Amino acid sequence: MDNTIGSSQLIINSIKKNFKIKKILFKDAFMDKIIGGIRGPLRKPQVKFIELIDDYLIKKKIIPGLSLLLTAEKK
């Protein structure tokens, strides 16, 4: 559902109508916008480092994650 709705809360509220949400995780505050340009033999550790920074900033609520990952089960 990439770029189809501007509010993750609308998605969560819709899912809650028929499912019990087990876990919500937000990812990709900025990582997805810069990793495509990384090249060379050191790209894997560089991407991992950027991912760690991205995840840390989201976890500390410094910047919001833009990708919603959610697990739920039928009520």
CHARMM-style PDB file with segment names, atoms N, HN, CA, C and O in Angstrom:
ATOM      1  N   MET     1       0.825  -1.187   0.000  1.00  0.00      PROA
ATOM      2  CA  MET     1       0.000   0.000   0.000  1.00  0.00      PROA
ATOM      3  C   MET     1       0.869   1.250   0.000  1.00  0.00      PROA
ATOM      4  O   MET     1       0.473   2.284   0.538  1.00  0.00      PROA
ATOM      5  N   ASP     2       2.016   1.162  -0.584  1.00  0.00      PROA
ATOM      6  HN  ASP     2       2.338   0.323  -1.021  1.00  0.00      PROA
ATOM      7  CA  ASP     2       2.956   2.277  -0.614  1.00  0.00      PROA
ATOM      8  C   ASP     2       2.327   3.510  -1.257  1.00  0.00      PROA
ATOM      9  O   ASP     2       1.799   3.445  -2.367  1.00  0.00      PROA
ATOM     10  N   ASN     3       2.391   4.612  -0.558  1.00  0.00      PROA
ATOM     11  HN  ASN     3       2.821   4.665   0.343  1.00  0.00      PROA
ATOM     12  CA  ASN     3       1.916   5.910  -1.042  1.00  0.00      PROA
ATOM     13  C   ASN     3       0.417   5.968  -1.321  1.00  0.00      PROA
ATOM     14  O   ASN     3      -0.016   6.826  -2.090  1.00  0.00      PROA
ATOM     15  N   THR     4      -0.380   5.099  -0.735  1.00  0.00      PROA
ATOM     16  HN  THR     4      -0.027   4.402  -0.111  1.00  0.00      PROA
ATOM     17  CA  THR     4      -1.809   5.129  -1.004  1.00  0.00      PROA
ATOM     18  C   THR     4      -2.588   5.907   0.038  1.00  0.00      PROA
ATOM     19  O   THR     4      -3.722   6.313  -0.217  1.00  0.00      PROA
ATOM     20  N   ILE     5      -2.007   6.120   1.198  1.00  0.00      PROA
ATOM     21  HN  ILE     5      -1.086   5.790   1.405  1.00  0.00      PROA
ATOM     22  CA  ILE     5      -2.713   6.841   2.256  1.00  0.00      PROA
ATOM     23  C   ILE     5      -1.692   7.601   3.100  1.00  0.00      PROA
ATOM     24  O   ILE     5      -0.585   7.115   3.331  1.00  0.00      PROA
ATOM     25  N   GLY     6      -2.056   8.764   3.547  1.00  0.00      PROA
ATOM     26  HN  GLY     6      -2.955   9.159   3.359  1.00  0.00      PROA
ATOM     27  CA  GLY     6      -1.116   9.591   4.284  1.00  0.00      PROA
ATOM     28  C   GLY     6      -1.091   9.370   5.780  1.00  0.00      PROA
ATOM     29  O   GLY     6      -0.249   9.943   6.471  1.00  0.00      PROA
ATOM     30  N   SER     7      -1.998   8.551   6.301  1.00  0.00      PROA
ATOM     31  HN  SER     7      -2.683   8.086   5.740  1.00  0.00      PROA
ATOM     32  CA  SER     7      -2.084   8.378   7.747  1.00  0.00      PROA
ATOM     33  C   SER     7      -2.033   6.900   8.116  1.00  0.00      PROA
ATOM     34  O   SER     7      -2.917   6.127   7.748  1.00  0.00      PROA
ATOM     35  N   SER     8      -1.005   6.524   8.835  1.00  0.00      PROA
ATOM     36  HN  SER     8      -0.287   7.153   9.133  1.00  0.00      PROA
ATOM     37  CA  SER     8      -0.919   5.139   9.297  1.00  0.00      PROA
ATOM     38  C   SER     8      -2.030   4.842  10.307  1.00  0.00      PROA
ATOM     39  O   SER     8      -2.463   3.696  10.431  1.00  0.00      PROA
ATOM     40  N   GLN     9      -2.490   5.859  11.022  1.00  0.00      PROA
ATOM     41  HN  GLN     9      -2.139   6.790  10.922  1.00  0.00      PROA
ATOM     42  CA  GLN     9      -3.550   5.639  12.004  1.00  0.00      PROA
ATOM     43  C   GLN     9      -4.854   5.222  11.332  1.00  0.00      PROA
ATOM     44  O   GLN     9      -5.606   4.434  11.904  1.00  0.00      PROA
ATOM     45  N   LEU    10      -5.139   5.722  10.145  1.00  0.00      PROA
ATOM     46  HN  LEU    10      -4.528   6.362   9.679  1.00  0.00      PROA
ATOM     47  CA  LEU    10      -6.324   5.291   9.407  1.00  0.00      PROA
ATOM     48  C   LEU    10      -6.238   3.814   9.054  1.00  0.00      PROA
ATOM     49  O   LEU    10      -7.231   3.091   9.138  1.00  0.00      PROA
ATOM     50  N   ILE    11      -5.058   3.368   8.662  1.00  0.00      PROA
ATOM     51  HN  ILE    11      -4.251   3.955   8.594  1.00  0.00      PROA
ATOM     52  CA  ILE    11      -4.856   1.950   8.340  1.00  0.00      PROA
ATOM     53  C   ILE    11      -5.041   1.102   9.600  1.00  0.00      PROA
ATOM     54  O   ILE    11      -5.744   0.092   9.578  1.00  0.00      PROA
ATOM     55  N   ILE    12      -4.411   1.517  10.686  1.00  0.00      PROA
ATOM     56  HN  ILE    12      -3.840   2.338  10.703  1.00  0.00      PROA
ATOM     57  CA  ILE    12      -4.502   0.780  11.948  1.00  0.00      PROA
ATOM     58  C   ILE    12      -5.959   0.690  12.412  1.00  0.00      PROA
ATOM     59  O   ILE    12      -6.418  -0.378  12.816  1.00  0.00      PROA
ATOM     60  N   ASN    13      -6.677   1.799  12.355  1.00  0.00      PROA
ATOM     61  HN  ASN    13      -6.305   2.667  12.026  1.00  0.00      PROA
ATOM     62  CA  ASN    13      -8.083   1.798  12.778  1.00  0.00      PROA
ATOM     63  C   ASN    13      -8.933   0.875  11.906  1.00  0.00      PROA
ATOM     64  O   ASN    13      -9.830   0.204  12.416  1.00  0.00      PROA
ATOM     65  N   SER    14      -8.670   0.831  10.623  1.00  0.00      PROA
ATOM     66  HN  SER    14      -7.942   1.376  10.209  1.00  0.00      PROA
ATOM     67  CA  SER    14      -9.418  -0.059   9.730  1.00  0.00      PROA
ATOM     68  C   SER    14      -9.136  -1.524  10.048  1.00  0.00      PROA
ATOM     69  O   SER    14     -10.053  -2.345  10.072  1.00  0.00      PROA
ATOM     70  N   ILE    15      -7.894  -1.844  10.288  1.00  0.00      PROA
ATOM     71  HN  ILE    15      -7.149  -1.177  10.269  1.00  0.00      PROA
ATOM     72  CA  ILE    15      -7.519  -3.226  10.593  1.00  0.00      PROA
ATOM     73  C   ILE    15      -8.121  -3.663  11.924  1.00  0.00      PROA
ATOM     74  O   ILE    15      -8.546  -4.810  12.068  1.00  0.00      PROA
ATOM     75  N   LYS    16      -8.159  -2.755  12.895  1.00  0.00      PROA
ATOM     76  HN  LYS    16      -7.815  -1.824  12.778  1.00  0.00      PROA
ATOM     77  CA  LYS    16      -8.712  -3.075  14.227  1.00  0.00      PROA
ATOM     78  C   LYS    16     -10.175  -3.507  14.175  1.00  0.00      PROA
ATOM     79  O   LYS    16     -10.649  -4.185  15.087  1.00  0.00      PROA
ATOM     80  N   LYS    17     -10.890  -3.128  13.130  1.00  0.00      PROA
ATOM     81  HN  LYS    17     -10.505  -2.578  12.389  1.00  0.00      PROA
ATOM     82  CA  LYS    17     -12.307  -3.486  13.030  1.00  0.00      PROA
ATOM     83  C   LYS    17     -12.513  -4.996  12.928  1.00  0.00      PROA
ATOM     84  O   LYS    17     -13.510  -5.517  13.429  1.00  0.00      PROA
ATOM     85  N   ASN    18     -11.583  -5.703  12.286  1.00  0.00      PROA
ATOM     86  HN  ASN    18     -10.773  -5.279  11.879  1.00  0.00      PROA
ATOM     87  CA  ASN    18     -11.737  -7.137  12.065  1.00  0.00      PROA
ATOM     88  C   ASN    18     -10.596  -7.995  12.614  1.00  0.00      PROA
ATOM     89  O   ASN    18     -10.677  -9.223  12.608  1.00  0.00      PROA
ATOM     90  N   PHE    19      -9.542  -7.345  13.083  1.00  0.00      PROA
ATOM     91  HN  PHE    19      -9.476  -6.347  13.088  1.00  0.00      PROA
ATOM     92  CA  PHE    19      -8.362  -8.084  13.529  1.00  0.00      PROA
ATOM     93  C   PHE    19      -7.876  -7.564  14.874  1.00  0.00      PROA
ATOM     94  O   PHE    19      -8.093  -6.404  15.225  1.00  0.00      PROA
ATOM     95  N   LYS    20      -7.222  -8.433  15.611  1.00  0.00      PROA
ATOM     96  HN  LYS    20      -7.045  -9.376  15.326  1.00  0.00      PROA
ATOM     97  CA  LYS    20      -6.543  -8.040  16.842  1.00  0.00      PROA
ATOM     98  C   LYS    20      -5.087  -7.766  16.479  1.00  0.00      PROA
ATOM     99  O   LYS    20      -4.382  -8.662  16.017  1.00  0.00      PROA
ATOM    100  N   ILE    21      -4.645  -6.552  16.684  1.00  0.00      PROA
ATOM    101  HN  ILE    21      -5.218  -5.824  17.059  1.00  0.00      PROA
ATOM    102  CA  ILE    21      -3.280  -6.180  16.328  1.00  0.00      PROA
ATOM    103  C   ILE    21      -2.326  -6.723  17.386  1.00  0.00      PROA
ATOM    104  O   ILE    21      -2.504  -6.488  18.581  1.00  0.00      PROA
ATOM    105  N   LYS    22      -1.328  -7.442  16.935  1.00  0.00      PROA
ATOM    106  HN  LYS    22      -1.183  -7.633  15.964  1.00  0.00      PROA
ATOM    107  CA  LYS    22      -0.337  -8.048  17.830  1.00  0.00      PROA
ATOM    108  C   LYS    22       0.921  -7.186  17.962  1.00  0.00      PROA
ATOM    109  O   LYS    22       1.491  -7.069  19.046  1.00  0.00      PROA
ATOM    110  N   LYS    23       1.345  -6.586  16.849  1.00  0.00      PROA
ATOM    111  HN  LYS    23       0.881  -6.681  15.968  1.00  0.00      PROA
ATOM    112  CA  LYS    23       2.591  -5.826  16.871  1.00  0.00      PROA
ATOM    113  C   LYS    23       2.541  -4.750  15.791  1.00  0.00      PROA
ATOM    114  O   LYS    23       2.067  -4.985  14.680  1.00  0.00      PROA
ATOM    115  N   ILE    24       3.040  -3.570  16.141  1.00  0.00      PROA
ATOM    116  HN  ILE    24       3.425  -3.379  17.043  1.00  0.00      PROA
ATOM    117  CA  ILE    24       3.167  -2.471  15.195  1.00  0.00      PROA
ATOM    118  C   ILE    24       4.611  -1.997  15.235  1.00  0.00      PROA
ATOM    119  O   ILE    24       5.178  -1.788  16.307  1.00  0.00      PROA
ATOM    120  N   LEU    25       5.196  -1.831  14.066  1.00  0.00      PROA
ATOM    121  HN  LEU    25       4.736  -2.001  13.195  1.00  0.00      PROA
ATOM    122  CA  LEU    25       6.579  -1.382  13.954  1.00  0.00      PROA
ATOM    123  C   LEU    25       6.667  -0.393  12.802  1.00  0.00      PROA
ATOM    124  O   LEU    25       6.106  -0.621  11.730  1.00  0.00      PROA
ATOM    125  N   PHE    26       7.369   0.698  13.029  1.00  0.00      PROA
ATOM    126  HN  PHE    26       7.825   0.884  13.900  1.00  0.00      PROA
ATOM    127  CA  PHE    26       7.610   1.672  11.965  1.00  0.00      PROA
ATOM    128  C   PHE    26       9.071   1.592  11.547  1.00  0.00      PROA
ATOM    129  O   PHE    26       9.961   1.445  12.384  1.00  0.00      PROA
ATOM    130  N   LYS    27       9.306   1.690  10.251  1.00  0.00      PROA
ATOM    131  HN  LYS    27       8.583   1.810   9.571  1.00  0.00      PROA
ATOM    132  CA  LYS    27      10.661   1.621   9.690  1.00  0.00      PROA
ATOM    133  C   LYS    27      10.826   2.743   8.668  1.00  0.00      PROA
ATOM    134  O   LYS    27       9.879   3.459   8.343  1.00  0.00      PROA
ATOM    135  N   ASP    28      12.032   2.872   8.184  1.00  0.00      PROA
ATOM    136  HN  ASP    28      12.801   2.291   8.449  1.00  0.00      PROA
ATOM    137  CA  ASP    28      12.368   3.720   7.035  1.00  0.00      PROA
ATOM    138  C   ASP    28      11.973   5.185   7.176  1.00  0.00      PROA
ATOM    139  O   ASP    28      11.074   5.668   6.488  1.00  0.00      PROA
ATOM    140  N   ALA    29      12.650   5.876   8.069  1.00  0.00      PROA
ATOM    141  HN  ALA    29      13.380   5.483   8.628  1.00  0.00      PROA
ATOM    142  CA  ALA    29      12.449   7.314   8.180  1.00  0.00      PROA
ATOM    143  C   ALA    29      13.137   8.022   7.010  1.00  0.00      PROA
ATOM    144  O   ALA    29      12.573   8.938   6.411  1.00  0.00      PROA
ATOM    145  N   PHE    30      14.342   7.595   6.696  1.00  0.00      PROA
ATOM    146  HN  PHE    30      14.800   6.851   7.182  1.00  0.00      PROA
ATOM    147  CA  PHE    30      15.084   8.203   5.591  1.00  0.00      PROA
ATOM    148  C   PHE    30      15.911   7.198   4.812  1.00  0.00      PROA
ATOM    149  O   PHE    30      16.340   7.478   3.693  1.00  0.00      PROA
ATOM    150  N   MET    31      16.137   6.041   5.389  1.00  0.00      PROA
ATOM    151  HN  MET    31      15.789   5.813   6.298  1.00  0.00      PROA
ATOM    152  CA  MET    31      17.041   5.047   4.820  1.00  0.00      PROA
ATOM    153  C   MET    31      16.719   4.708   3.366  1.00  0.00      PROA
ATOM    154  O   MET    31      17.613   4.667   2.521  1.00  0.00      PROA
ATOM    155  N   ASP    32      15.454   4.469   3.082  1.00  0.00      PROA
ATOM    156  HN  ASP    32      14.727   4.502   3.769  1.00  0.00      PROA
ATOM    157  CA  ASP    32      15.069   4.050   1.742  1.00  0.00      PROA
ATOM    158  C   ASP    32      15.372   5.104   0.679  1.00  0.00      PROA
ATOM    159  O   ASP    32      15.434   4.785  -0.508  1.00  0.00      PROA
ATOM    160  N   LYS    33      15.559   6.353   1.094  1.00  0.00      PROA
ATOM    161  HN  LYS    33      15.508   6.612   2.059  1.00  0.00      PROA
ATOM    162  CA  LYS    33      15.826   7.423   0.149  1.00  0.00      PROA
ATOM    163  C   LYS    33      17.298   7.554  -0.218  1.00  0.00      PROA
ATOM    164  O   LYS    33      17.626   8.184  -1.223  1.00  0.00      PROA
ATOM    165  N   ILE    34      18.189   6.971   0.578  1.00  0.00      PROA
ATOM    166  HN  ILE    34      17.923   6.460   1.395  1.00  0.00      PROA
ATOM    167  CA  ILE    34      19.613   7.156   0.301  1.00  0.00      PROA
ATOM    168  C   ILE    34      20.372   5.874  -0.019  1.00  0.00      PROA
ATOM    169  O   ILE    34      21.441   5.943  -0.625  1.00  0.00      PROA
ATOM    170  N   ILE    35      19.864   4.717   0.361  1.00  0.00      PROA
ATOM    171  HN  ILE    35      18.995   4.661   0.854  1.00  0.00      PROA
ATOM    172  CA  ILE    35      20.674   3.508   0.176  1.00  0.00      PROA
ATOM    173  C   ILE    35      20.816   3.097  -1.291  1.00  0.00      PROA
ATOM    174  O   ILE    35      21.764   2.395  -1.644  1.00  0.00      PROA
ATOM    175  N   GLY    36      19.903   3.518  -2.131  1.00  0.00      PROA
ATOM    176  HN  GLY    36      19.133   4.088  -1.844  1.00  0.00      PROA
ATOM    177  CA  GLY    36      20.000   3.155  -3.546  1.00  0.00      PROA
ATOM    178  C   GLY    36      21.235   3.729  -4.238  1.00  0.00      PROA
ATOM    179  O   GLY    36      21.674   3.195  -5.257  1.00  0.00      PROA
ATOM    180  N   GLY    37      21.795   4.800  -3.700  1.00  0.00      PROA
ATOM    181  HN  GLY    37      21.438   5.233  -2.873  1.00  0.00      PROA
ATOM    182  CA  GLY    37      22.970   5.428  -4.299  1.00  0.00      PROA
ATOM    183  C   GLY    37      24.288   4.901  -3.765  1.00  0.00      PROA
ATOM    184  O   GLY    37      25.345   5.332  -4.225  1.00  0.00      PROA
ATOM    185  N   ILE    38      24.261   3.988  -2.816  1.00  0.00      PROA
ATOM    186  HN  ILE    38      23.402   3.638  -2.442  1.00  0.00      PROA
ATOM    187  CA  ILE    38      25.499   3.462  -2.228  1.00  0.00      PROA
ATOM    188  C   ILE    38      26.053   2.365  -3.122  1.00  0.00      PROA
ATOM    189  O   ILE    38      25.344   1.430  -3.491  1.00  0.00      PROA
ATOM    190  N   ARG    39      27.316   2.490  -3.461  1.00  0.00      PROA
ATOM    191  HN  ARG    39      27.893   3.250  -3.161  1.00  0.00      PROA
ATOM    192  CA  ARG    39      27.979   1.538  -4.356  1.00  0.00      PROA
ATOM    193  C   ARG    39      29.318   1.112  -3.747  1.00  0.00      PROA
ATOM    194  O   ARG    39      29.786   1.700  -2.773  1.00  0.00      PROA
ATOM    195  N   GLY    40      29.909   0.103  -4.326  1.00  0.00      PROA
ATOM    196  HN  GLY    40      29.529  -0.375  -5.118  1.00  0.00      PROA
ATOM    197  CA  GLY    40      31.256  -0.292  -3.950  1.00  0.00      PROA
ATOM    198  C   GLY    40      31.303  -1.466  -2.995  1.00  0.00      PROA
ATOM    199  O   GLY    40      30.271  -1.952  -2.532  1.00  0.00      PROA
ATOM    200  N   PRO    41      32.511  -1.915  -2.706  1.00  0.00      PROA
ATOM    201  CA  PRO    41      32.693  -3.111  -1.888  1.00  0.00      PROA
ATOM    202  C   PRO    41      32.289  -2.944  -0.428  1.00  0.00      PROA
ATOM    203  O   PRO    41      32.075  -3.939   0.264  1.00  0.00      PROA
ATOM    204  N   LEU    42      32.181  -1.726   0.049  1.00  0.00      PROA
ATOM    205  HN  LEU    42      32.355  -0.917  -0.513  1.00  0.00      PROA
ATOM    206  CA  LEU    42      31.809  -1.497   1.450  1.00  0.00      PROA
ATOM    207  C   LEU    42      30.329  -1.156   1.613  1.00  0.00      PROA
ATOM    208  O   LEU    42      29.911  -0.688   2.672  1.00  0.00      PROA
ATOM    209  N   ARG    43      29.538  -1.391   0.569  1.00  0.00      PROA
ATOM    210  HN  ARG    43      29.877  -1.772  -0.291  1.00  0.00      PROA
ATOM    211  CA  ARG    43      28.130  -0.975   0.625  1.00  0.00      PROA
ATOM    212  C   ARG    43      27.335  -1.708   1.706  1.00  0.00      PROA
ATOM    213  O   ARG    43      26.466  -1.104   2.336  1.00  0.00      PROA
ATOM    214  N   LYS    44      27.609  -2.985   1.934  1.00  0.00      PROA
ATOM    215  HN  LYS    44      28.315  -3.475   1.423  1.00  0.00      PROA
ATOM    216  CA  LYS    44      26.823  -3.723   2.935  1.00  0.00      PROA
ATOM    217  C   LYS    44      26.997  -3.156   4.340  1.00  0.00      PROA
ATOM    218  O   LYS    44      25.992  -2.924   5.012  1.00  0.00      PROA
ATOM    219  N   PRO    45      28.211  -2.921   4.818  1.00  0.00      PROA
ATOM    220  CA  PRO    45      28.336  -2.325   6.155  1.00  0.00      PROA
ATOM    221  C   PRO    45      27.815  -0.885   6.203  1.00  0.00      PROA
ATOM    222  O   PRO    45      27.314  -0.445   7.238  1.00  0.00      PROA
ATOM    223  N   GLN    46      27.928  -0.156   5.103  1.00  0.00      PROA
ATOM    224  HN  GLN    46      28.335  -0.513   4.262  1.00  0.00      PROA
ATOM    225  CA  GLN    46      27.407   1.219   5.075  1.00  0.00      PROA
ATOM    226  C   GLN    46      25.885   1.213   5.180  1.00  0.00      PROA
ATOM    227  O   GLN    46      25.310   2.008   5.924  1.00  0.00      PROA
ATOM    228  N   VAL    47      25.237   0.328   4.448  1.00  0.00      PROA
ATOM    229  HN  VAL    47      25.704  -0.318   3.844  1.00  0.00      PROA
ATOM    230  CA  VAL    47      23.781   0.217   4.502  1.00  0.00      PROA
ATOM    231  C   VAL    47      23.341  -0.215   5.902  1.00  0.00      PROA
ATOM    232  O   VAL    47      22.362   0.313   6.429  1.00  0.00      PROA
ATOM    233  N   LYS    48      24.043  -1.156   6.502  1.00  0.00      PROA
ATOM    234  HN  LYS    48      24.838  -1.585   6.074  1.00  0.00      PROA
ATOM    235  CA  LYS    48      23.709  -1.618   7.853  1.00  0.00      PROA
ATOM    236  C   LYS    48      23.824  -0.472   8.862  1.00  0.00      PROA
ATOM    237  O   LYS    48      22.979  -0.328   9.746  1.00  0.00      PROA
ATOM    238  N   PHE    49      24.875   0.342   8.723  1.00  0.00      PROA
ATOM    239  HN  PHE    49      25.561   0.225   8.005  1.00  0.00      PROA
ATOM    240  CA  PHE    49      25.069   1.485   9.602  1.00  0.00      PROA
ATOM    241  C   PHE    49      23.923   2.493   9.458  1.00  0.00      PROA
ATOM    242  O   PHE    49      23.396   2.983  10.457  1.00  0.00      PROA
ATOM    243  N   ILE    50      23.547   2.795   8.234  1.00  0.00      PROA
ATOM    244  HN  ILE    50      23.975   2.397   7.423  1.00  0.00      PROA
ATOM    245  CA  ILE    50      22.439   3.720   7.978  1.00  0.00      PROA
ATOM    246  C   ILE    50      21.141   3.148   8.549  1.00  0.00      PROA
ATOM    247  O   ILE    50      20.336   3.884   9.120  1.00  0.00      PROA
ATOM    248  N   GLU    51      20.939   1.844   8.396  1.00  0.00      PROA
ATOM    249  HN  GLU    51      21.593   1.246   7.933  1.00  0.00      PROA
ATOM    250  CA  GLU    51      19.738   1.199   8.946  1.00  0.00      PROA
ATOM    251  C   GLU    51      19.700   1.319  10.471  1.00  0.00      PROA
ATOM    252  O   GLU    51      18.646   1.583  11.048  1.00  0.00      PROA
ATOM    253  N   LEU    52      20.839   1.128  11.115  1.00  0.00      PROA
ATOM    254  HN  LEU    52      21.695   0.914  10.646  1.00  0.00      PROA
ATOM    255  CA  LEU    52      20.897   1.253  12.577  1.00  0.00      PROA
ATOM    256  C   LEU    52      20.562   2.664  13.035  1.00  0.00      PROA
ATOM    257  O   LEU    52      19.833   2.845  14.010  1.00  0.00      PROA
ATOM    258  N   ILE    53      21.091   3.666  12.334  1.00  0.00      PROA
ATOM    259  HN  ILE    53      21.683   3.518  11.542  1.00  0.00      PROA
ATOM    260  CA  ILE    53      20.790   5.062  12.675  1.00  0.00      PROA
ATOM    261  C   ILE    53      19.300   5.344  12.468  1.00  0.00      PROA
ATOM    262  O   ILE    53      18.652   5.956  13.318  1.00  0.00      PROA
ATOM    263  N   ASP    54      18.770   4.895  11.340  1.00  0.00      PROA
ATOM    264  HN  ASP    54      19.296   4.398  10.651  1.00  0.00      PROA
ATOM    265  CA  ASP    54      17.364   5.085  11.009  1.00  0.00      PROA
ATOM    266  C   ASP    54      16.477   4.470  12.096  1.00  0.00      PROA
ATOM    267  O   ASP    54      15.562   5.122  12.599  1.00  0.00      PROA
ATOM    268  N   ASP    55      16.751   3.225  12.448  1.00  0.00      PROA
ATOM    269  HN  ASP    55      17.495   2.696  12.039  1.00  0.00      PROA
ATOM    270  CA  ASP    55      15.965   2.543  13.478  1.00  0.00      PROA
ATOM    271  C   ASP    55      16.077   3.233  14.842  1.00  0.00      PROA
ATOM    272  O   ASP    55      15.085   3.341  15.564  1.00  0.00      PROA
ATOM    273  N   TYR    56      17.258   3.691  15.189  1.00  0.00      PROA
ATOM    274  HN  TYR    56      18.063   3.604  14.602  1.00  0.00      PROA
ATOM    275  CA  TYR    56      17.474   4.369  16.467  1.00  0.00      PROA
ATOM    276  C   TYR    56      16.658   5.661  16.539  1.00  0.00      PROA
ATOM    277  O   TYR    56      15.993   5.923  17.541  1.00  0.00      PROA
ATOM    278  N   LEU    57      16.710   6.461  15.479  1.00  0.00      PROA
ATOM    279  HN  LEU    57      17.250   6.248  14.665  1.00  0.00      PROA
ATOM    280  CA  LEU    57      15.989   7.732  15.469  1.00  0.00      PROA
ATOM    281  C   LEU    57      14.480   7.520  15.551  1.00  0.00      PROA
ATOM    282  O   LEU    57      13.776   8.319  16.169  1.00  0.00      PROA
ATOM    283  N   ILE    58      13.983   6.460  14.938  1.00  0.00      PROA
ATOM    284  HN  ILE    58      14.555   5.811  14.436  1.00  0.00      PROA
ATOM    285  CA  ILE    58      12.557   6.139  15.021  1.00  0.00      PROA
ATOM    286  C   ILE    58      12.206   5.677  16.433  1.00  0.00      PROA
ATOM    287  O   ILE    58      11.221   6.130  17.016  1.00  0.00      PROA
ATOM    288  N   LYS    59      13.018   4.773  16.977  1.00  0.00      PROA
ATOM    289  HN  LYS    59      13.819   4.405  16.504  1.00  0.00      PROA
ATOM    290  CA  LYS    59      12.758   4.230  18.316  1.00  0.00      PROA
ATOM    291  C   LYS    59      12.731   5.330  19.380  1.00  0.00      PROA
ATOM    292  O   LYS    59      11.913   5.289  20.299  1.00  0.00      PROA
ATOM    293  N   LYS    60      13.623   6.305  19.252  1.00  0.00      PROA
ATOM    294  HN  LYS    60      14.287   6.338  18.506  1.00  0.00      PROA
ATOM    295  CA  LYS    60      13.693   7.407  20.216  1.00  0.00      PROA
ATOM    296  C   LYS    60      12.689   8.513  19.902  1.00  0.00      PROA
ATOM    297  O   LYS    60      12.652   9.534  20.589  1.00  0.00      PROA
ATOM    298  N   LYS    61      11.873   8.309  18.864  1.00  0.00      PROA
ATOM    299  HN  LYS    61      11.903   7.480  18.307  1.00  0.00      PROA
ATOM    300  CA  LYS    61      10.841   9.265  18.453  1.00  0.00      PROA
ATOM    301  C   LYS    61      11.410  10.626  18.081  1.00  0.00      PROA
ATOM    302  O   LYS    61      10.790  11.666  18.305  1.00  0.00      PROA
ATOM    303  N   ILE    62      12.619  10.588  17.502  1.00  0.00      PROA
ATOM    304  HN  ILE    62      13.122   9.743  17.320  1.00  0.00      PROA
ATOM    305  CA  ILE    62      13.250  11.817  17.016  1.00  0.00      PROA
ATOM    306  C   ILE    62      12.687  12.166  15.638  1.00  0.00      PROA
ATOM    307  O   ILE    62      12.429  13.332  15.340  1.00  0.00      PROA
ATOM    308  N   ILE    63      12.501  11.149  14.809  1.00  0.00      PROA
ATOM    309  HN  ILE    63      12.711  10.202  15.051  1.00  0.00      PROA
ATOM    310  CA  ILE    63      11.850  11.316  13.510  1.00  0.00      PROA
ATOM    311  C   ILE    63      10.893  10.141  13.317  1.00  0.00      PROA
ATOM    312  O   ILE    63      11.146   9.049  13.826  1.00  0.00      PROA
ATOM    313  N   PRO    64       9.806  10.351  12.592  1.00  0.00      PROA
ATOM    314  CA  PRO    64       8.830   9.261  12.422  1.00  0.00      PROA
ATOM    315  C   PRO    64       9.231   8.287  11.323  1.00  0.00      PROA
ATOM    316  O   PRO    64       9.806   8.681  10.309  1.00  0.00      PROA
ATOM    317  N   GLY    65       8.925   7.026  11.534  1.00  0.00      PROA
ATOM    318  HN  GLY    65       8.457   6.706  12.358  1.00  0.00      PROA
ATOM    319  CA  GLY    65       9.094   6.039  10.481  1.00  0.00      PROA
ATOM    320  C   GLY    65       7.964   6.176   9.480  1.00  0.00      PROA
ATOM    321  O   GLY    65       6.842   6.524   9.847  1.00  0.00      PROA
ATOM    322  N   LEU    66       8.250   5.908   8.233  1.00  0.00      PROA
ATOM    323  HN  LEU    66       9.162   5.625   7.935  1.00  0.00      PROA
ATOM    324  CA  LEU    66       7.260   6.098   7.184  1.00  0.00      PROA
ATOM    325  C   LEU    66       6.645   4.795   6.687  1.00  0.00      PROA
ATOM    326  O   LEU    66       5.607   4.809   6.026  1.00  0.00      PROA
ATOM    327  N   SER    67       7.276   3.680   7.001  1.00  0.00      PROA
ATOM    328  HN  SER    67       8.119   3.668   7.539  1.00  0.00      PROA
ATOM    329  CA  SER    67       6.741   2.378   6.592  1.00  0.00      PROA
ATOM    330  C   SER    67       6.161   1.683   7.815  1.00  0.00      PROA
ATOM    331  O   SER    67       6.827   1.547   8.841  1.00  0.00      PROA
ATOM    332  N   LEU    68       4.919   1.247   7.692  1.00  0.00      PROA
ATOM    333  HN  LEU    68       4.379   1.357   6.858  1.00  0.00      PROA
ATOM    334  CA  LEU    68       4.232   0.566   8.777  1.00  0.00      PROA
ATOM    335  C   LEU    68       4.304  -0.935   8.563  1.00  0.00      PROA
ATOM    336  O   LEU    68       3.896  -1.444   7.519  1.00  0.00      PROA
ATOM    337  N   LEU    69       4.823  -1.636   9.554  1.00  0.00      PROA
ATOM    338  HN  LEU    69       5.155  -1.223  10.402  1.00  0.00      PROA
ATOM    339  CA  LEU    69       4.840  -3.091   9.557  1.00  0.00      PROA
ATOM    340  C   LEU    69       3.921  -3.522  10.687  1.00  0.00      PROA
ATOM    341  O   LEU    69       4.059  -3.053  11.817  1.00  0.00      PROA
ATOM    342  N   LEU    70       2.992  -4.406  10.389  1.00  0.00      PROA
ATOM    343  HN  LEU    70       2.880  -4.787   9.471  1.00  0.00      PROA
ATOM    344  CA  LEU    70       1.968  -4.741  11.355  1.00  0.00      PROA
ATOM    345  C   LEU    70       1.650  -6.217  11.267  1.00  0.00      PROA
ATOM    346  O   LEU    70       1.547  -6.773  10.174  1.00  0.00      PROA
ATOM    347  N   THR    71       1.492  -6.859  12.426  1.00  0.00      PROA
ATOM    348  HN  THR    71       1.575  -6.407  13.314  1.00  0.00      PROA
ATOM    349  CA  THR    71       0.990  -8.230  12.462  1.00  0.00      PROA
ATOM    350  C   THR    71      -0.313  -8.222  13.249  1.00  0.00      PROA
ATOM    351  O   THR    71      -0.461  -7.515  14.245  1.00  0.00      PROA
ATOM    352  N   ALA    72      -1.252  -9.032  12.768  1.00  0.00      PROA
ATOM    353  HN  ALA    72      -1.132  -9.606  11.958  1.00  0.00      PROA
ATOM    354  CA  ALA    72      -2.559  -9.093  13.401  1.00  0.00      PROA
ATOM    355  C   ALA    72      -3.151 -10.472  13.183  1.00  0.00      PROA
ATOM    356  O   ALA    72      -2.732 -11.217  12.296  1.00  0.00      PROA
ATOM    357  N   GLU    73      -4.136 -10.797  14.012  1.00  0.00      PROA
ATOM    358  HN  GLU    73      -4.476 -10.192  14.733  1.00  0.00      PROA
ATOM    359  CA  GLU    73      -4.833 -12.063  13.833  1.00  0.00      PROA
ATOM    360  C   GLU    73      -6.327 -11.825  13.829  1.00  0.00      PROA
ATOM    361  O   GLU    73      -6.814 -10.876  14.442  1.00  0.00      PROA
ATOM    362  N   LYS    74      -7.047 -12.678  13.146  1.00  0.00      PROA
ATOM    363  HN  LYS    74      -6.651 -13.450  12.648  1.00  0.00      PROA
ATOM    364  CA  LYS    74      -8.496 -12.565  13.046  1.00  0.00      PROA
ATOM    365  C   LYS    74      -9.109 -12.652  14.432  1.00  0.00      PROA
ATOM    366  O   LYS    74      -8.707 -13.496  15.232  1.00  0.00      PROA
ATOM    367  N   LYS    75     -10.085 -11.784  14.730  1.00  0.00      PROA
ATOM    368  HN  LYS    75     -10.411 -11.099  14.080  1.00  0.00      PROA
ATOM    369  CA  LYS    75     -10.769 -11.797  16.029  1.00  0.00      PROA
ATOM    370  C   LYS    75     -11.633 -13.019  16.173  1.00  0.00      PROA
ATOM    371  OT1 LYS    75     -12.284 -13.197  17.203  1.00  0.00      PROA
TER     372      LYS     75
END
